């Protein structure tokens, strides 16, 4: 099923979020606490991060478990970044193995992760796949349901959709054709968007400014907020999701906010954390 996490805020070493906390992503690879499908996430992992002054993220991905990679421990300790997206993978039956199948997927300034599975893949998504240009299908990083869900999302981003709009429309498209678990996570280094559709998601504002969006809390400290099932979360520099509409004339415009968490200033001199808006995902039909 996978676990994933995104961060926006002050510069920090990825290990502060991914390794050091007692229930960090590193531990979630073998002992997740809230995962609803599967028990381990040892079929690959990845980290994507942004360097100051460069909107194109770097990536480090491997096919094995995160705890077996000594190079990752060094990388997570010495790199500094204001934004990241990381994931550990539990492979879906019938999907390709290898590091190219591990999130985050990327294109240009975007990083993407899919926590879930698509029933009947690939046959059930044949009609959607045929709507994509051939070049985009040939450019899939791996033969997996997640890579195709990413291609559908990326197609909308390239057409000018915002992060939240692209995710909401992709969930609507896929679930119109088949049942699926679609906890999606997307960032461009300035904003984060995520969906809950079949598993857990939480967010938390950090002391001193900064925002974490994660499949599950990495500690038992206060401040974690669960995102309701069937929701879209948007935070950061992007236009608030309440101003967005789902792409496609057949999708209802019902992105009225159900929750809004204002930015917190934190200690003197700290940057405020991005405001978070959470909305019900539009449903077709």
N, C-alpha and C positions, 0 to 999 in steps of 0.2 A: 504493500500500500504506500509506503514511503512516509517520510517526515521532511518538512522544510521550514526555512526561516529567512526573513529579510530584515534589514536594519537600515535606518537613516539617522544621521546625527553627527556628533562630534567624532573626530578621528580616533579610532581605536584599533587594537590588534584583533583580528577575527577570533583568535583563541579565547578572548574575554567572553565571547558569547557562545562559541561552538565547542569549547573544551573545558574551560574552568568551572562553570556552574555545575552543581551536583547532578542535574538531570539534563545536561546539554545535549545537543545534536549528536555529539560523539557517543554518549551513553545510549541515546535513543536508537542507535544502530543495532544494539543487542537487547535493550530493555526499555522500550517505550512504555509510558504509563497510561496514555489515553488513546492509543491507536485502536481503531475499531475493527480492522481487517489485517490479518497477518500478525506475526509475533516478533520478527527480526527484519532488519534492513541492511543486509550485507551484500547486496548485488551491485554495488557501486556507490559512488558519492561524488559530489562536486561542490566547488566554491567559485563564485564569480564576485569580483570586487572592482571598485572604481578608484583610480588614482586622481589626485587633485589636478585639475587642468586638462583632463582627458575624459571625454564622455563615452569612449569605447571601453567596455570593461575587459579585464583579464579573466581567464578561467583556468582552473586546475581540476581535472576530473580523472578518476581512476575506476577500474572495473571491480576492485575488491572492496572489502570493508574499510571504513575510515580509520579504525583503530589499528589496522595492520600496515599503515603507510607512514613510515618514519619521516619522509620528506614533508608530509602535510603538517606534522607537528612543528617543524621548523618554520614553514611558511606561515602558519597561523600565529606564530609567536612574533615574527619580525615585521610582517606587513602592517601598514597603517592605512585605514580607509574610512571614508565617511558614509559609505553605502555598500551593502553586500547582499547576496542571495546565495544560500547554501542548501543542500539536500542530501539525504541518504536514501538509497533505493531498495525497495522490495519488488523484484521483477514480477510482472504479470505473465502467466502462462501463455505461450505463443508469441511473446515479444522477444526481440533480439537481446543478446547479452553484449557486454563490452562497455568501455568508457564512453563511447559515442552515444550510448543509450541512457547515460546518467545525466540528470539535471545538474546545473542549469543549462538549458538550451539558450542560444544567443543569436542575435542578428543586429548589427549596428549597435545602438546604445541600449538595447533591451536585453534583459535576462528573464527567463521563464522556467517555472517548475510546475509539474502536475502530480498531485497526490491523489491517486485513485485508479480507476480502471474503466474501460469501455466494454460493455457486454457485446459479444458478437463481432468484435473487431477481427479482421478488417472489413468483413462483408457488409456489416450494418452501416458503415460510413462510406460505402462506395459512392453513393449519390453525392455526398458532400465533397468527397475527394475529387470527383469529376468537375466540380465547379472551380477548382483551383487551376491556374495556369500550369502547363506541363513543366515549365522550368522550376516552379516552386515545389512540385511533387518530386522532381529529380533531385532537388536540393535537400530533401529530408536527411537529417543527421543519422537516423537509425530507423529500422523497421519496427516501430513500436506505436501503440496507441497514443502515447504522450507526444511523440514527435509529430504525429498528424494533428493532434489537438493544437500543438504549438503552431503548425503551419496555417491552420484556420485562423488562429488569433493574429498571427503575424500579417496575414493577408489584410485583415481589417486595420491593423496599425499602419501599414504602408498606404492604405487608402485614406488615412487621416483621422481614424477613430482615436479617442483618448483611451488610456489604459483600462479604466473601468468599463467604458462602453464596449471595448473589444472583448473583454472577458465575459461580460453579460451576454453579448450576442453569441459568443461561441458556446456557452452553456445552453442557451436556448436552441441553437442549431443542432447540437449533438443530441440533446435529450428529446428533440422532436423525432429523431430517427431510432433511438435505442435507449435503454436504461444505462446509466453511467454514474460513477462516483467522480466528481469533478471539483476537487479542491485545487484551485489554480492560484498561482502566485506570480506576479509580474512587477518588474521595476525598470525604470530608466535612469536610476541613480539620483533622481530628484523626487520622485513620487513612487508610491507602492499601491498596487491594487491586488485584491485577493477575493476568492469566492469560497463559500462553504456549501458543498453539495455532496454529502455522504460521509463526512468525517469532521474532526474537530479543528478549530482555529481560535487563536487568542491574540490579543495585542496588549502592549504595555508601554507606558511612557517611562523613560529612565531618568533617574536623578541627574541633573545637569543638562538635560535636553537629550533628545534622541527617542526613537520609536522602534520597537521590535514587533513584528508580526510573525507568529510561529504556529505550527501545528499544535504544539502543546507547551505549557510553561516549562522553562528550564530550571526553575527553583520554586520554592514555596513562599517566597516573599510576597507581600501585598502589592496590589496594583494591576494584576492580570485581569483582563476582561474577556470573557468568552463571547465569540461572535455567533449569533443564532444560526441554526441550519437554514439554508436557502437564502443566504445574504451575500451582498457585495460590499466590500470594504474598500475605501479609497482614502489615501492620506498623502500629504506632501504638496509639491508645487503645482500639481495639475489642478485645473478648475474643479471645484468641489463636485462630487458625483451628483448632488441634487440638481445641478444645472445640466446634466447630461441626459440624453435619451438613448435608448437602445437602438442599434442600427437595424434598418429593415422596416419597411412600412407595416409589416404584419406583426411586429412586436409591440405590445402595449407600453405606453409611457407611464409606468407606475413606480418610478424611482424616488418616491417621496421618502425622506429620511425617517428612520425609526430611532436613530441614536446619533448624537454628535458629541464628541469629546474635544473640548477646546485645548489649544496648546498651553503648556505650562512653562513658565519662565525659568524655573530652576534657580540654582545659586547665581549670585551676581556675576555677570560676565559670560554666563552660559547662553547658548543659543536655545530659543524655545523649541520644543518638540513639535513636529507637524501635527496639525489638527486631524482627527480621524472622523470620517463619516461612514455610517453603516446603513444600508438600505436593503429592502427585500429584492431579490432577483426577479425580474419580470418573467412571467410564464406565458407561453403561447397556447393558443387553443381555447 
